[in-house]
Amino acid sequence: MCDGIVHVSGVITDERAWQAAMVAAQNVAGVRKVHDHLCWVDTMSGMFLKSPEDMARSG
């Protein structure tokens, strides 16, 4: 964490994992903002998607 800003990154395979990671980060004392860099991986196809935040930044 730097100045209350947290960057969460890694690989997730379902909605519950995303929710858990975001809630955990948001509940750390001193956190003001959380940036989502979690990549979603479909376990059946192996296809992955960037986070909505990263998609928006890449244009």
N, C-alpha and C positions, 0 to 999 in steps of 0.2 A: 504494500500500500504506500502510496506517495501522495501527500496532501489530501488524504481522505478519498482518493480515487483508486479503485481496484479494477484490475483487468483479469477476467476469468477466461481461461482457455483450456482446451482439451477436447476429447472426443466423447460424445454421448450417443446413445442408441434409442432413447425414448424420452417422452415428455416429462416423466417423473424425475429422471436424472437431471434434466435441465432445471426444473423447478427447485429441486433440492440444492443444486449448486448456487442458483441465484439467491435463494432465501438465506443460505448459509453465509454468502458473501455480504448480503445486505444487513445481516444481524451482527456483524463484527463491530465492536465499539470503534467509533471514529470514522466509519465509512460514510461518505457523503454521496458517492456516485459509483455505480458498477457498470463497467463496459463488458458486454457479452461477446466473446470470441470463440464460443463453443461450436465445434463442427458436428453436424448431425450425420451419422452413418446408418444407412439401411442395412441391417444384418443379412437380409436375403440377397440383395443385389451387390452389396459392397459400395454402392453409390454414396457420395457424401455431398453435403451442402454446407456452405459457409453460414455463419450466423447472419440474421437480417442486418445487424449493424455493420458487419464486414462487407456484405453485399452492397449496401448503400454507399460505402466508402469507395468500392472498386468501380462504381459507375455502372 
